[in-house]
Amino acid sequence: MNDAGGELEPSPIQKVVEAIAITPEAATKLVGGYRATFEAKFKREPESLEDKRRIAAKVISRYSKLSAASGVVTAAPSVIPGVGTAVAVLGGGATDLAMALKLQIDMCMCLVEVYEAELSSEDKKHLAFVLALAGSAEQLAANGGKAAVQKIAQKLVFQYLRGPALVTIKQLFKRVSITFTQKAMAKAVPAGVGVVFSGSTNYVLTTVVGKVAVAVLAKDVE
C-alpha cells in the first residue's frame, strides 16, 4: 500500500482512536494465545484457510462482545482501555464512535495477524485501519448486515486498499464521522456516552465488519 500522507489533517477522532488502538505487537501476542490453544487441541499448527477461519471466528466473537459492553455504557477503563481518554478528549456521543472504531480496529489488527503475519508492523496497522474503517463506513451507510450489503462492502474495502494508505485512512475517518453525525441527528438522540450505539447495534456492526475483513483477507471477494 502506498502511504503518502496527503494534505488532509487528521481529525480529533482519528487522533484519539490511533492513540488508544491496540498495537500490532499486542495483537500478535493475543493471536498467539489463540494459536497456542488451537495447537493444544488439535496437536498441529493452524496452517489451512479453515484453521485460520476458526481462529478468526474466536477473534470476532471476542470483540463483538466487548463492543456490546461499550455500547451499554457499563464499560469502565478496566474493561476497555482508552475509554477515559476518549471521554476526556471528545466527550458526548463522539466517544461512542471512538470506542466502536477502536474495538473494530483492534479486531482487524488481530485478523490481519491471523492471515498476514509476515507483514511489517506499519503495514499491519495500515491494513487493519482501512479494513475496520471502510467496513464500518459501508455498514453505517447501508443500514444493515444482510448478505448483499456485506458483498458490496467487501468489494469496496478491496478497492480502498488500492489507494494511498494514510490518505485513505484520513478520508475514511472523515466519512465515518459524517455518517455517524447524520445518523445521530436523524434519531434526535442526546449527545451522551452510550446513547447512540446500543449494545446490540455495536455487536452486530462489529460482527459484520469482522466478516467483511475476513472475506478480504482470505481473498474471498467475488
For each residue, the residues with C-beta under 8 A, 3 or more apart:
1: 123 126 127 130 161 163 164 165
2: 163 164 165
3: 122 126 164 165 166
4: 164 166 167
5: 166 167
6: 164 166 167 170
7:
8: 167 170 171 174
9: 170
10: 14 15 18 170 173
11: 14 15 170 173 174 177
12: 15 16 89 90 94
13: 16 17 90 94 97 98 101 173 177
14: 10 11 17 18 169 170 173
15: 10 11 12 18 19 89
16: 12 13 19 20 85 86 89 90 98
17: 13 14 20 21 98 101 102 105 173
18: 10 14 15 21
19: 15 16 82 85
20: 16 17 81 82 85 86 98 102
21: 17 18 82 102 105 106 109 129
22: 26 27 30 105 106 109 110
23: 26 27 109 121
24: 27 28 109 112 113 121 124 125 128
25: 28 29 121
26: 22 23 29 30
27: 22 23 24 30 31 106 109 110 112 113 124 128
28: 24 25 31 32 113 117
29: 25 26 32 33
30: 22 26 27 33 34 110 113
31: 27 28 34 35 55 59 110 113 114
32: 28 29 35 36
33: 29 30 36 37
34: 30 31 37 38 55 58 59 114
35: 31 32 38 39 45 46 55
36: 32 33 39 40
37: 33 34 40 41
38: 34 35 41 42 45 46 51 54 55
39: 35 36 42 43 44 45 46
40: 36 37 43
41: 37 38
42: 38 39 46
43: 39 40
44: 39 47
45: 35 38 39
46: 35 38 39 42 51 52 54 55
47: 44 51
48: 51 52
49: 52 53 218
50: 53 54
51: 38 46 47 48 54 55
52: 46 48 49 55 56 114 115 218
53: 49 50 56 57 214 218
54: 38 46 50 51 57 58
55: 31 34 35 38 46 51 52 58 59 114
56: 52 53 59 60 111 114 115 210 214
57: 53 54 60 61
58: 34 54 55 61 62
59: 31 34 55 56 62 63 107 110 111 114 210
60: 56 57 63 64 107 111 206 207 210 211 214
61: 57 58 64 65
62: 58 59 65 66 107
63: 59 60 66 67 103 104 106 107 110 206 210
64: 60 61 67 68 202 203 206 207 210
65: 61 62 68 69 203
66: 62 63 69 70 79 80 103
67: 63 64 70 71 99 100 103 104 202 203 205 206
68: 64 65 71 72 199 200 202 203 206
69: 65 66 72 74 75 79 80 199
70: 66 67 73 75 80 83 96 99 100 103 194 197 202
71: 67 68 96 100 194 197 198 199 200 201 202 203
72: 68 69 75 194 198 199
73: 70 193 194 195
74: 69 79
75: 69 70 72 79 80 83 99
76: 79 80 83
77: 80 81 82 83 84
78:
79: 66 69 74 75 76 83
80: 66 69 70 75 76 77 83 99 102 103
81: 20 77
82: 19 20 21 77 85 86 99 102
83: 70 75 76 77 79 80 86 87 95 99
84: 77 87 88
85: 16 19 20 82 88 89
86: 16 20 82 83 89 90 95 98 99 102
87: 83 84 90 91 95 193
88: 84 85 91
89: 12 15 16 85 86
90: 12 13 16 86 87 94 95 98
91: 87 88 94 95
92: 95 191 192 193
93: 96 97 184 189 190 191 192 193 195 196
94: 12 13 90 91 97 98 191
95: 83 86 87 90 91 92 98 99 193
96: 70 71 93 99 100 193 194 195 196 197
97: 13 93 94 100 101 176 177 180 196 197
98: 13 16 17 20 86 90 94 95 101 102
99: 67 70 75 80 82 83 86 95 96 102 103
100: 67 70 71 96 97 103 104 136 197 202 205 206
101: 13 17 97 98 104 105 132 133 136 176
102: 17 20 21 80 82 86 98 99 105 106
103: 63 66 67 70 80 99 100 106 107 202 206
104: 63 67 100 101 107 108 132 135 136 205 206 209 210
105: 17 21 22 101 102 108 109 128 129 132 133
106: 21 22 27 63 102 103 109 110
107: 59 60 62 63 103 104 110 111 132 206 209 210 213
108: 104 105 111 112 127 128 129 131 132 135 209 210 213
109: 21 22 23 24 27 105 106 112 113 124 125 128
110: 22 27 30 31 59 63 106 107 113 114
111: 56 59 60 107 108 114 115 128 131 210 213 214 217
112: 24 27 108 109 115 116 119 124 127 128 131 217
113: 24 27 28 30 31 109 110 116 117 124
114: 31 34 52 55 56 59 110 111 117 217
115: 52 56 111 112 214 217 218
116: 112 113 119 123 124 127 217
117: 28 113 114
118:
119: 112 116 123 124 127
120: 123 124
121: 23 24 25 124 125
122: 3 125 126
123: 1 116 119 120 126 127
124: 24 27 109 112 113 116 119 120 121 127 128
125: 24 109 121 122 128 129
126: 1 3 122 123 129 130 165 166 169
127: 1 108 112 116 119 123 124 130 131 161
128: 24 27 105 108 109 111 112 124 125 131 132
129: 21 105 108 125 126 132 133 165 169 172
130: 1 126 127 133 134 157 160 161 165 168 169 172
131: 108 111 112 127 128 134 135 157 161 209 212 213 216 217
132: 101 104 105 107 108 128 129 135 136 209 213
133: 101 105 129 130 136 137 169 172 173 175 176
134: 130 131 137 138 153 156 157 160 172
135: 104 108 131 132 138 139 153 157 208 209 212 213
136: 100 101 104 132 133 139 140 176 205 209
137: 133 134 140 141 172 175 176 179
138: 134 135 141 142 149 152 153 156 157 212
139: 135 136 142 144 145 149 153 205 208 209 212
140: 136 137 143 176 179 180 183 205
141: 137 138 179
142: 138 139 149 152 153
143: 140
144: 139 149
145: 139 149 150 204 205 207 208
146: 149 150
147: 150 151
148: 151 152
149: 138 139 142 144 145 146 152 153
150: 145 146 147 153 154 208 211 212 215
151: 147 148 154 155 222
152: 138 142 148 149 155 156
153: 134 135 138 139 142 149 150 156 157 208 212
154: 150 151 157 158 212 215 216 220 221 222
155: 151 152 158 159 221 222
156: 134 138 152 153 159 160
157: 130 131 134 135 138 153 154 160 161 212 213 216
158: 154 155 161 162 216 221
159: 155 156 162 163
160: 130 134 156 157 163 168 172
161: 1 127 130 131 157 158 216
162: 158 159
163: 1 2 159 160 167 168
164: 1 2 3 4 6 167 168
165: 1 2 3 126 129 130 168 169
166: 3 4 5 6 126 169 170
167: 4 5 6 8 163 164 170 171
168: 130 160 163 164 165 171 172
169: 14 126 129 130 133 165 166 172 173
170: 6 8 9 10 11 14 166 167 173 174
171: 8 167 168 174 175
172: 129 130 133 134 137 160 168 169 175 176
173: 10 11 13 14 17 133 169 170 176 177
174: 8 11 170 171 177 178
175: 133 137 171 172 178 179
176: 97 101 133 136 137 140 172 173 179 180
177: 11 13 97 173 174 180 181
178: 174 175 181 182
179: 137 140 141 175 176 182 183
180: 97 140 176 177 183 184 196
181: 177 178 184 185
182: 178 179 185 186
183: 140 179 180 186 187 196
184: 93 180 181 187 189 191 196
185: 181 182 188
186: 182 183
187: 183 184 196
188: 185
189: 93 184 195 196
190: 93 195
191: 92 93 94 184 195
192: 92 93 195
193: 73 87 92 93 95 96
194: 70 71 72 73 96 197
195: 73 93 96 189 190 191 192
196: 93 96 97 180 183 184 187 189
197: 70 71 96 97 100 194 201 202 205
198: 71 72 201 202
199: 68 69 71 72 202 203
200: 68 71 203 204
201: 71 197 198 204 205
202: 64 67 68 70 71 100 103 197 198 199 205 206
203: 64 65 67 68 71 199 200 206 207
204: 145 200 201 207 208
205: 67 100 104 136 139 140 145 197 201 202 208 209
206: 60 63 64 67 68 100 103 104 107 202 203 209 210
207: 60 64 145 203 204 210 211
208: 135 139 145 150 153 204 205 211 212
209: 104 107 108 131 132 135 136 139 205 206 212 213
210: 56 59 60 63 64 104 107 108 111 206 207 213 214
211: 60 150 207 208 214 215
212: 131 135 138 139 150 153 154 157 208 209 215 216
213: 107 108 111 131 132 135 157 209 210 216 217
214: 53 56 60 111 115 210 211 217 218 220
215: 150 154 211 212 218 220 221
216: 131 154 157 158 161 212 213 219 220 221
217: 111 112 114 115 116 131 213 214
218: 49 52 53 115 214 215
219: 216
220: 154 214 215 216
221: 154 155 158 215 216
222: 151 154 155
